Amino acid sequence: MPPSTRSTVPALREILTHPARLDELVSDAGMPHGCLVGNTTAELVPYDGEATEIVTRSYRRFTDIVTDALRRAQAAGEVTDSAAPEAQARLLLYVVQGLSLVSRAGPDKEAALAAVDAAIDGLRA
């Protein structure tokens, strides 16, 4: 299916569930879990100016990409237009980064996926 006709919501869900599904996605169980950007944020920001700049750029890029996707999805009637796509994208950034941080503590995977589904359901038109 060409990218312009793919559904945005399942793709967003896939991105958001990665932190909760690391056990399925990483073949080496000894690999460190977590998000490099999230770890950098927690450990170095705001004390390291270069790290802060890299993290800020990464978060901005995520938000820009997701905003563009949500703008197209709103135009197609796939997601609600009750909020600006920029605000929706920031919400999803906060969800994925929060889930990445909390997942390192080993929470209930099903509860984490249910939380992602609740965020996704809030986007649906």
Backbone torsions as a table, in degrees:
resi	resn	phi	psi	omega
1	MET	NA	130.3	178.9
2	PRO	-61.6	149.7	-177.9
3	PRO	-54.4	-33.4	-176.4
4	SER	-70.3	-15.9	-179.1
5	THR	-109.3	0.9	177.7
6	ARG	-74.8	150.5	177.7
7	SER	-78.8	133.4	-177.4
8	THR	-75.1	-40.5	-173.1
9	VAL	-59.1	-48.0	178.0
10	PRO	-62.4	-35.1	177.9
11	ALA	-65.6	-41.9	177.6
12	LEU	-63.8	-41.8	179.0
13	ARG	-61.0	-40.9	179.0
14	GLU	-58.9	-45.3	179.2
15	ILE	-63.1	-46.4	-175.2
16	LEU	-68.4	-27.7	-176.9
17	THR	-85.2	-10.0	-177.7
18	HIS	-52.4	-46.7	-178.9
19	PRO	-59.9	-33.7	-178.6
20	ALA	-80.8	-15.0	-174.9
21	ARG	-113.2	21.5	-177.9
22	LEU	-57.2	-33.3	179.3
23	ASP	-61.8	-28.5	177.8
24	GLU	-85.0	-29.7	-170.1
25	LEU	-93.7	-21.8	-177.8
26	VAL	-105.9	122.1	-177.1
27	SER	-78.0	-25.1	-179.3
28	ASP	-99.0	107.2	-177.2
29	ALA	-61.6	-21.4	179.8
30	GLY	-83.8	-4.8	179.9
31	MET	-66.0	144.6	176.2
32	PRO	-64.8	140.1	178.6
33	HIS	-98.4	153.7	177.9
34	GLY	120.2	175.8	-176.1
35	CYS	-105.7	130.1	-179.4
36	LEU	-58.1	-43.2	179.9
37	VAL	-66.8	-43.0	178.0
38	GLY	-63.1	-42.8	178.1
39	ASN	-63.2	-42.3	178.7
40	THR	-62.6	-41.8	178.1
41	THR	-59.0	-48.1	-176.5
42	ALA	-67.7	-34.3	-172.3
43	GLU	-97.4	-29.9	-171.0
44	LEU	-118.2	-29.6	-177.8
45	VAL	-80.6	134.6	5.8
46	PRO	-99.2	14.8	-173.2
47	TYR	-78.4	-18.8	-178.1
48	ASP	-120.1	110.8	-175.7
49	GLY	-60.3	-40.3	179.9
50	GLU	-66.8	-43.4	178.2
51	ALA	-62.5	-42.2	178.8
52	THR	-60.0	-42.9	179.2
53	GLU	-64.0	-43.3	179.6
54	ILE	-63.4	-46.2	-179.5
55	VAL	-63.6	-45.3	179.8
56	THR	-59.3	-44.3	178.1
57	ARG	-62.8	-41.5	-179.5
58	SER	-64.5	-45.7	178.7
59	TYR	-64.2	-39.6	178.8
60	ARG	-63.7	-41.9	179.9
61	ARG	-63.8	-46.1	177.2
62	PHE	-56.4	-49.7	-178.0
63	THR	-62.4	-40.7	178.7
64	ASP	-63.2	-46.1	-179.3
65	ILE	-63.4	-47.5	-178.3
66	VAL	-68.7	-36.3	176.6
67	THR	-60.0	-45.5	178.6
68	ASP	-60.5	-43.8	179.2
69	ALA	-64.0	-42.2	-179.6
70	LEU	-68.7	-35.3	176.9
71	ARG	-60.7	-45.3	177.8
72	ARG	-65.3	-40.7	-179.4
73	ALA	-66.5	-36.6	175.8
74	GLN	-64.5	-43.5	-179.9
75	ALA	-62.8	-32.1	179.1
76	ALA	-84.5	-5.2	-179.1
77	GLY	79.1	14.0	-177.9
78	GLU	-81.1	-32.4	178.8
79	VAL	-125.8	158.9	-178.2
80	THR	-63.6	147.5	175.0
81	ASP	-108.2	21.5	-179.7
82	SER	-75.9	-11.3	176.3
83	ALA	-134.2	152.5	177.4
84	ALA	-63.1	141.6	179.3
85	PRO	-59.6	-29.7	177.3
86	GLU	-64.4	-41.6	178.7
87	ALA	-67.8	-40.4	177.6
88	GLN	-62.5	-41.9	-179.9
89	ALA	-63.8	-41.9	178.0
90	ARG	-63.6	-39.9	176.4
91	LEU	-58.0	-44.8	-178.8
92	LEU	-68.0	-34.0	174.1
93	LEU	-61.0	-46.5	-179.9
94	TYR	-64.5	-37.3	178.6
95	VAL	-64.9	-50.8	-175.5
96	VAL	-67.4	-39.4	179.3
97	GLN	-70.8	-39.4	176.4
98	GLY	-63.8	-42.9	179.1
99	LEU	-64.8	-38.1	177.8
100	SER	-60.9	-43.2	180.0
101	LEU	-68.1	-48.9	-176.6
102	VAL	-68.5	-34.0	-178.1
103	SER	-63.3	-25.4	178.4
104	ARG	-64.7	-22.3	178.4
105	ALA	-84.2	-3.1	176.3
106	GLY	77.0	44.1	179.7
107	PRO	-69.6	173.8	177.5
108	ASP	-61.5	116.5	-177.6
109	LYS	-58.8	-42.7	-179.0
110	GLU	-64.1	-38.0	177.5
111	ALA	-66.0	-39.8	178.2
112	ALA	-63.3	-44.3	179.3
113	LEU	-65.7	-35.8	177.1
114	ALA	-64.9	-37.3	177.6
115	ALA	-65.2	-41.9	176.6
116	VAL	-61.5	-44.4	179.7
117	ASP	-61.5	-36.3	177.6
118	ALA	-64.8	-40.5	177.0
119	ALA	-65.1	-42.5	179.4
120	ILE	-64.9	-43.1	179.6
121	ASP	-59.9	-31.7	177.6
122	GLY	-67.3	-18.6	178.5
123	LEU	-86.3	-25.7	-171.8
124	ARG	-63.2	143.0	179.2
125	ALA	-72.6	NA	NA
